Amino acid sequence: MIAVDAAPLAVSQVSYSYASRARSAPVLHDVDLTVGVGEWVAVMGPSGSGKSTLLLCAAGLLRTSAGAVTLDGVDVGGASEAQLTRLRRDRVGFVFQEFNLVPALTAEQNVGLPARFGGIRRKRQEIHAVLDRVGMQPKARSRPDELSGGQRQRVAIARALVSRPAVVFAHEPTGSLDSKSADQVLELVHELVQQGTAVLMVTHDPRVAARADRIVWLRDGRIVDEMTAASTEDIAAHLASLEDAV
Ligand SMILES: Nc1ncnc2c1ncn2[C@@H]1O[C@H](COP(=O)(O)OP(=O)(O)OP(=O)(O)O)[C@@H](O)[C@H]1O
């Protein structure tokens, strides 16, 4: 068991209410969650249970209404916007379907981008080596609109691999992919985890969650269950039982 203060990600007693629904019940209630070095945690639960909100709070993209988030040793609630920007740029990776790559830049430029923001120019050789690892070296000069969904996700993961972030936040990383591309993306996530990165991933897909070390179940904004080493069938059955209970 990893001590909470040594974990790359620690969410402690976090609650969250959207301002537009301030009078209604919070969307997250007293959530506690720790992701250790080289640990892959999947968040599952019925639609509207608060998975995306939890991910955004954990990544410091939403300021929590109560509780604390420690990301790579930084108290997110006490950090300035500039500190948060640096943290996200240097220590955190995002694999989100919606905002993965900069459309105007080629694959190789996208992979080198976080370092450029930090004033570092990565060697082309290093970028091409990592693109090669994800099978995208031949497309190094292509822009995102010239790539398939799976190819774009692979470039996004190459960017995370090269930056060696402490934590990667992933939201439905295989959502729009065919099963072969999805398998490739999951294999790359596994490589990230082996490299020591902590991964927090929201997914609806039991096959994806079955690859994680641990599954955390949300219902009505609360953690109601945890599973380790679960089969796809067990996960699907548990999801169905929670959905029926909603
Ligand atoms: N920007 C927002 N403003 C107000 N309410 C919101 C906002 N975003 C989400 N909600 C509400 O907060 C609750 C949790 O939403 P969230 O998107 O976190 O759930 P989810 O488990 O990720 O859902 P899904 O599986 O459908 O993506 C829902 O009731 C949703 O309607």
The ligand as a Tripos MOL2 file, in Angstrom:
@<TRIPOS>MOLECULE
LIG
   31    33     1     0     0
SMALL
NO_CHARGES

@<TRIPOS>ATOM
      1 N1        -21.3080   21.9670  -16.5570 N.pl3     1 LIG1
      2 C1        -22.2920   21.4450  -15.8180 C.ar      1 LIG1
      3 N2        -23.2120   22.2410  -15.2220 N.ar      1 LIG1
      4 C2        -24.1900   21.7280  -14.4530 C.ar      1 LIG1
      5 N3        -24.3610   20.4030  -14.2140 N.ar      1 LIG1
      6 C3        -23.4800   19.5570  -14.7910 C.ar      1 LIG1
      7 C4        -22.4000   20.0290  -15.6260 C.ar      1 LIG1
      8 N4        -21.6890   18.9490  -16.0410 N.ar      1 LIG1
      9 C5        -22.2880   17.8620  -15.5070 C.ar      1 LIG1
     10 N5        -23.3570   18.2210  -14.7640 N.ar      1 LIG1
     11 C6        -24.2360   17.3220  -14.0010 C.3       1 LIG1
     12 O1        -23.4700   16.6770  -13.0120 O.3       1 LIG1
     13 C7        -23.8290   15.3030  -12.8850 C.3       1 LIG1
     14 C8        -22.5990   14.4130  -13.1220 C.3       1 LIG1
     15 O2        -22.1690   14.6080  -14.4500 O.3       1 LIG1
     16 P1        -20.8560   13.8980  -15.0390 P.3       1 LIG1
     17 O3        -20.6920   14.3500  -16.4490 O.co2     1 LIG1
     18 O4        -19.7440   14.0920  -14.0980 O.co2     1 LIG1
     19 O5        -21.3090   12.3620  -14.9720 O.3       1 LIG1
     20 P2        -20.7220   11.1000  -15.7670 P.3       1 LIG1
     21 O6        -20.7910    9.9630  -14.8150 O.co2     1 LIG1
     22 O7        -19.4030   11.4330  -16.3610 O.co2     1 LIG1
     23 O8        -21.8110   10.9350  -16.9010 O.3       1 LIG1
     24 P3        -21.7000   10.2160  -18.3500 P.3       1 LIG1
     25 O9        -21.3490    8.7890  -18.0860 O.co2     1 LIG1
     26 O10       -23.0880   10.3560  -18.8870 O.co2     1 LIG1
     27 O11       -20.6650   10.9590  -19.1400 O.co2     1 LIG1
     28 C9        -24.9660   15.0630  -13.8760 C.3       1 LIG1
     29 O12       -26.1750   15.1820  -13.1890 O.3       1 LIG1
     30 C10       -24.7840   16.2030  -14.8610 C.3       1 LIG1
     31 O13       -26.0310   16.5550  -15.4070 O.3       1 LIG1
@<TRIPOS>BOND
     1     1     2 1
     2     2     3 ar
     3     2     7 ar
     4     3     4 ar
     5     4     5 ar
     6     5     6 ar
     7     6     7 ar
     8     6    10 ar
     9     7     8 ar
    10     8     9 ar
    11     9    10 ar
    12    10    11 1
    13    11    12 1
    14    11    30 1
    15    12    13 1
    16    13    14 1
    17    13    28 1
    18    14    15 1
    19    15    16 1
    20    16    17 2
    21    16    18 1
    22    16    19 1
    23    19    20 1
    24    20    21 2
    25    20    22 1
    26    20    23 1
    27    23    24 1
    28    24    25 2
    29    24    26 1
    30    24    27 1
    31    28    29 1
    32    28    30 1
    33    30    31 1
@<TRIPOS>SUBSTRUCTURE
     1 LIG1         1 GROUP 0 **** ****
